[in-house]
């Protein structure tokens, strides 16, 4: 007979991990409060969960007092709603938000999990990196071990996407942007049927680049190819790349950060491109464009923001092997 995760013996086995998670939550709130951030809470059900090509949202239904039914979605991130608050003049802000992503599940993925997001007007990506390091050093011990990997927080490695592809694949990835066949040839791999340059990029990232990141040192992976900018602004000095970084700690991707795009015309063009690709993969019966966000983007102050996987941070803090170890239920 399978025991349920709420039964005493199952909870007792996770007790140390869960207590460490609770302490981490307290320390996180204290860190941002003392730095002048306001904790916010934004809606979990939204009419538009975003245009991210490779995320699948949970669908739900809102029934009004008159019985009117409106299709809604559980958000995959609080990013859009927090940016609307930034446009309204509320900032700096942070949130520990519950989020939902369908079709996910592994030792480091759960369909329902928590994201820590924070935004500070006036921050650029450089200052956000420094603040991220300061945060991690404040809430974690000087050395951490998780899933067989130990990292010291005394030194953080920084490497661009271009440098990573050159170092681990011998490929000039920026020279191949938009040309999937060239990237496949350069990486000595076979292009799969229907695979785009973006698809192949992420296949190579997951299979041949990420296994090297966050191993010897915590790693900031910077300067992402411009087609993968998402909601980040392009680099003024090199428009081939976007002002975006991902952080890897103990071999796990922990955070994704942008110097935020504040051009609504450019943001609309990106959303429309992503929307076409997403509909090719998943069908077109989903949600409308977030016009509210596009209006807010043009009113946002210059800022940088980050989304950090809080459950993975709890795994690292407690030495847990599986994400379910740090989930109460």
N, C-alpha and C positions, 0 to 999 in steps of 0.2 A: 504493500500500500504506500503510495506517494504521500509524504507529509506536505502540508501547506506552509508557505513561507512565514505565516504569522504564528505558527506553533512554537511553543517555548524553546524546544531544542534547536529549531532553525534560527530563531531570533538570537538565542544565546551564542550561536556560532558566528553571527555577524555583529555582535554587540560592540566589540572593539572598533570595528570599522565605522559603525553608525555613530558611536560617541565622538570619534574623530571628525566625522562629517559635521556634527552639530557644533563642535568647537571651531571648525573651519568657517562655518556660516557666521558665527559670532565675530570671528576675527575679520572676516571680509567686510561685514557691515561697519565695524569699528574703523577699519582702514579708510573706507571711502567717506565716512562721516567726518573724520578728523581732517580730511583733505578738502572739505567744503562741498562734497557731492550731496545731492538730494536723492533719496531712494524713491522710485516711482513704481506704480503698478499700472500696466496697460492691459486692454482686453485680450483674452485668450481666444475668443471667437471673432473672426474677421470675415469681411465679404471678399477680400482678396489676399491670399497668403503669399503672393510674390511670383516672380517670373523665373526663379532658379530652375534650370533645365533638368537637373538630376535629382530633385527632391520631389517626393510624393506626399501630398497633404491628406489629412483625415477630413472627410466630409461629414457635416452634421446639418441639422435643420432647426431654424428658429421659428417658433409659432407665436404670432402676435395675439393680443387680447381679442381681436376680431376673428381669429382663426387663420389669418393669412400666413402662409408658409413661405419662408425665405431660406434659400440654400446658403449655408455658412461653412466656414472652415476653421479648424483648429490651427493656430498659427505655427509656422515652422521656425519662427524667430520673432522677437519683439522689435526688430530693427526698424521696420517701417513706422510703427506707432511711436517709437521713441524719437524718430526723426521729426515727426509732426510736432512733438512737444518742443524739440529744439527750435523749430521754425517759429513756435509760439513764444519763444524767449525764455524757456525754462532750461536752465543748465548751469553748471555741469550736473549730469544725472547718471544713476546706475540702477540696475534691476537684476535680481536673481529670479528668472522667469522659467516656469514650466513650459516646455515646447513639445510638439508632436511631429514625427516624421514616419510616414508609413513605409513598409518594405525594409525596415532596418532591424537588425538583431545579430549580435555576436558578443564575444567577451568584452568588447569595448564600445558596443552600440546598443541602444535600447530605443524602441519606438516612442517612448515617453521619457524625457530626461530634462535636465536643467541647464540653462545657459546663464552665465554672468555677462552682462553687457554694460559698457560704460562709454560715455561721450563727454568730452570737455571742449567747449568753444575756445578757439585760439590754439589748441594743440595741433602740432603737425605729427607726422609719423615718427620722426626721430624722438620727440618728447614722449610720445605714447610708448615707444619701446622702453625708454628709461623708466616710465611709470609702471609698466608691466613687470620689469625686473624688480623694482622696488616693492611692488605688491607681493610677488612670489617670495621674495626674501623675508617679507613681514609675516607671511602666513605659513611658511614651510620651514623645516630645519635646513641647515647649511648644505646637507647632502640628502638626497632622496633616492629610494630604490622602489621599483615597481616592475612587475612582470620580467624579472631577471635583468633589468637594466638599472645601473646606478649613475646618477648625475650629480655633480657638484654645482651649486648655485653661485660659486665664486667667479665663474667665467662663462659667458654666453657667446657662442659662435654665431657669426652672421655671414650668410652666403646668398648670392642672388640665384634666381631660377636658372639664368644663363650659365652661371658658374657651376651649378649643380649638374646640369645636363652635360656640360663639358667634362667635368671631373669624373662622373660615374658612367657616362655613355659615350663620351668622345664626340658629342653632337653640338653643333651651333643651332640651338633651338629657335633663336630669333630669326635666323636666316630662312627658316622653313615655314614661318607663320602663314597659315591659310593653305598650305600645300601639303596635304596628308601623305601623298605618295613620296615626296621628298623626305619628309620626316621618317617615314617607314624605312626608306632606303638608307638614310643616314644612321638610323638606330639598328639596322640589320634585323628588321622584323617584317612580318607579312601583314599587309593591311587587310582587315576583316571586311566582309561585305557591308556596305553602307556606312563604314566608319569615317567620320569627319576628322579634321585636324584636331579639333577640341577633344573628341573621343579618344584619339590615339595619345594625345598629350597626357590625359588623365590615366590612361592605361599604363603608360610608361612611368608616370609619377608614382602610382600605387605599387607597381611591381618592381621597379628598378631604381627609383630615386628615394622614396620614403624609407625603405629599409635601412638607409645609411644615416638618416637624420635623427638628431636627438639621442644619439648613442654615446659618443664620447663626451659631448657637451650639450646643454640645451642649445637649440638651433633656431635662429630667425631666418626664414626663407623669404627673401625680399625680391622686389623688382619683377613682378609677374608680367608676362606678355600682355600687351594692351587688349587683345580680344577676350582675355580672361579678367578684365578689370572689375566686372560686376558693378558695384556701386562706388568704386574708387575713382579718383581723378587720375588722369595721365600725368606722367612726370614731365615737367616743363623742359628739363634739360635733354631728355631722351624720350620722345613720344612713342617709341616702340614698346615702352613698359609703363605699367601702372604703379601708383603709390599704394602698394598692398604688401602685407607680410602675413605669413603663417608661422606659428611657434610650435616647435616639437620639443617635448620633455619626456625623458625616459622612453624614447622611441615612439611615443604617441603624438599625433597631431592634437594640440591643446587649444589653439586659438587662431582666429582669422581676423585681420584688422585692415582698415582702409583709412587713407586720407580722403575724407568724404567728398564725393562729387556734388557740386552745387549748381550745375548747369542743367535745367529741366529739359532743354532741347536734346542735349546729348543723352540724358538719362532715358528719355522717351525712345530715342533711336535704338539704344541698347536693349530696352525692354521688348521692343517690337522684334528685334532679331532673335532674342531668346525665346520669345513667345512662338515664333514660327517653328523653331527647333523643338520646343517642348511639345507642341501640338503634333509634330511629325512622330514623336516618340510615344505620346500618351493619348492622342485624340484631342479634339477641340472643345469638348463639352465640359468646361470647367468654370472660370471666373472672369470678370471684366478686368480691364486695365485699372490700376489704382490711380485714378485721376487726382484723388485727394493728396496722395504722396507726391505726384509730379508737381502739383501746386506748391507743396511745402518745400520741395527741394530748392526751388528758386529763392526761398525766404530763409533758408538755413544759414547760420553763421559758418565761417570757415572753421572746421574742426576735424578731429580724428576720432574714430570709434573702434571698438573691439568686441568680439563675441568669443567667450572662453567657456569651454565645456566644464561645467562645475562638477559633474559626477566624475569625470576623469581626473580633475584636480583632487577630489576626495580620494580616488584610488591611489594617486601618487602620495598624498599626505598620509594615508593609512597603510600603504603597501599592499592593498587589495589586488587580487589577480583578475577578478571579473567585475564588471560594472554592477551586476546584481548584488554583489557584496555590500555596496554602499547605498543601495536603495532600500528604504524601510519596508516596502512591499512591492 
